[in-house]
């Protein structure tokens, strides 16, 4: 994975913060060591520090960006605002803002007590989506349009590195890729995902993906990446399965607090149980 060069992690500070905390004490002992280990992904010491400062901000402020995500520039703006008005004032402003339908720029402007100016909205061109690019490459191989990645990139004017990353993303285990809505999964998100795999390893990311797949609910690509990096694992319901001889026992546990969503129904419990049993059988075959 060392060939995945670029700067995906600095553009996703919450995933970087989660990754740092996941590796602390195992992969690195401090911010400098983490930055050194992640240099190949474009991470600098200040990126790690900024990510950790952002992750410690009031939850109400961070939750405003649950749908649109937080990039490096937004992180710098939020830190600037908190420094200027203080943590309490930032939290108070965040609680008074309705995030629905607002871009990250509008949310930052409102937190900064400015009148938001709606930005011109644009969609990610479909051709730049990794899943589309990878499928185009495979189709070209099948029809003898090209025989190598270099030839495909030259023929279509594609970036070879982008094409390489797209095919690598398409080849990841389904338990990971199925978490994402492919028509909204950009190459930038893909670069972050590959960086997480390059750092934590495919086994760890796959393990996190399986845990997340057990939890019902829709999530943005940013939220999924944060979880895969080792982010908050506060599922409302967790399921365990134990096999002793020919006896299978399922146990479902809920935290003793108000859940963010309604408790799962019987169909969802059956789905969770089937997934857990499938994992157990897979482990038993190894």
TANOR-V42027 format. One record per backbone hydrogen bond with DSSP energy under -1.0 kcal/mol. CO is the residue of the C=O (numbers start at 0). NH is the residue of the N-H. Records with the same first field share a line. If there is no record, write none. Layout:
CO=NH, NH
//
This chain:
0=3
2=4
8=11
11=15
12=16
13=17
14=18
15=19
16=20
17=21
18=22
19=23
22=25, 26, 27
27=24
29=33
30=34
31=35
32=36
33=37
37=40, 42
38=41
43=47
44=48
45=49
46=50
47=51
48=52
49=53
50=54
51=55
53=56
57=61
58=62
61=64
62=65
64=68
70=74
71=75
72=76
73=77
74=78
75=79
76=80
77=81
78=82
79=83
80=84
81=85
85=89
86=90
87=91
88=92
89=93
90=94
93=96
98=101
102=106
103=107
104=108
105=109
106=110
107=111
108=113
109=112
124=127
125=128
128=132
129=133
130=134
131=135
132=136
133=137
134=138
135=139
136=140
137=141
138=142
139=144, 145
140=143
147=151
148=152
149=153
150=154
151=155
152=156, 157
158=162
159=163
160=164
161=165
162=166
163=167
164=168
165=169
166=170
168=171
172=175, 176
173=177
175=178
176=179
180=183
185=189
186=190
187=191
188=192
189=193
190=194
191=195
192=196
193=197
194=198
195=199
196=200
200=204
201=205
202=206
203=207
204=208
205=209
206=210
207=211
208=212
211=214
219=223
220=224
221=225
222=226
223=227
224=228
225=230
226=229
237=252
239=250
241=248
243=246
246=243
248=241
250=239
252=237
254=256
264=268
265=269
266=270
267=271
268=272
269=273
270=274
271=275
272=276
273=277
274=278
275=279
276=280
277=281
278=282
279=283
282=285
//
